[in-house]
Amino acid sequence: MREETINKILKFRDDRDWKQFHNPKDLAISISLEAAELLEVFQWSGADVSNEGKQDKIKEELADVVNYCVLMADACELDLDEIVQEKIKINERKYPVEKAKGRRDKYDKL
């Protein structure tokens, strides 16, 4: 995510003086709630796993999840780029290409 976008999210919060309400617990709850709203887009869709006709709602809910993740990282004084890069390295070790390519098994089953 571009720094400019992150700064816009933080400015939106700061312009409204909402940082005082953004503690890690409440932000974690908000991330979970917004993720549930994203999941709701697919509720009762049966075998239909496509995003066709759902794109606008997916974009809206996914943006909410990402926004809250940015706010959570800020509240916890974490650098998003750094923690994502670290997690990619961990996942590369857990899921080496030669064992994981084309498979959906959990790392301990590879």
Residue pairs with C-beta under 8 A, 6 or more apart in sequence:
1 66
1 70
1 80
1 81
6 70
6 80
9 67
9 70
9 71
10 70
10 71
10 74
13 19
13 22
13 71
22 71
22 74
22 75
23 75
24 72
24 75
24 76
27 68
27 71
27 72
27 75
28 72
30 68
31 65
31 68
31 69
31 72
34 61
34 64
34 65
34 68
35 65
37 61
37 64
38 58
38 61
38 62
38 64
38 65
40 61
41 54
41 57
41 58
41 61
42 49
42 54
51 58
69 80
70 80
73 79
73 80
73 83
94 107
95 107
95 110
96 110
99 110
100 107
100 110
103 110
